[in-house]
Structures are given as structure tokens and as C-alpha cells.
């Protein structure tokens, strides 16, 4: 198996990314639509990273940096391709991006119920910070 090629997503990739997340990502997000992903790529063109093997999309991660903090979202690997180093390659690319941008620490959004993800993130050196709690407020009707 060849190493995956990691590259930033382009506008032409977005429909394939949204379809990929329906099968490879756990849970859904309010931003899992064409408008949401277009906005991400327009605002931060390097944030959505894709892993490809040949012509096949095999993984994604969003490596967002707001100038203050480094945030990781949507680490997803095609189920039949897991445990082949694709997630590790995506995280390495995301972390390299953060370092280039001046980031000092990365955090990841991980579903509490996703035990598989807990093991993967732990193996990559990430751990939960139980003293923090995420507080949210919906800003539109789409958040329901």
C-alpha cells in the first residue's frame, strides 16, 4: 500500500467530501453542507486536508487555526482503510500546518461515545481535558 497523498481541498472536491463524511465520519455537524464547507475553504484554503490513494479519497481532517488556537475536526478515514497510517499521516500534516502558522497546541473535537476515536486520538498523543466543558449556542434554526 502506498503512502497517502495529503493535499488541501479545492472547491471541486467538496461534493465528494460531503459524500465521504456520510460513510466515514461519526456523527453530523451543523456545517455538513455545501455552504458550510465552501465557507471553510474560502476563509481558510489550507484547513481542509484530504488524503488520497490513487484517485480515491481515503481520509480527511479539518485543521483550523484562528490565529490563537489550533482546532482539529472531521478526522475521518474510509472504514476499510483504517489502521493503515492514513489518520496518522493526516494528523502529521495538520500539525505541520499549525507549526508553520505559529500554533502552540492543538485540540480535537471528539464525540464522547466514539470509543474507536478515543483510542486513535490517544495513540496520536492527544488526551481529554476533563476540566474543560464545551458550551454552545445555536446561531440559526439550522442548529436544531
Secondary structure, 3 states (H helix, E strand, C coil): CCCCEEEECCHHHHHHHHHHHHHHCCCCCCCCCHHHHHHHHHHCCCCEEEEEECCEEEEEEEEEECCCCEEEEEEEECHHHCCCCHHHHHHHHHHHHHHHHCCCCEEECCCCCCHHHHHHHHHCCCCCCCCCCCCCCCCCHHHC
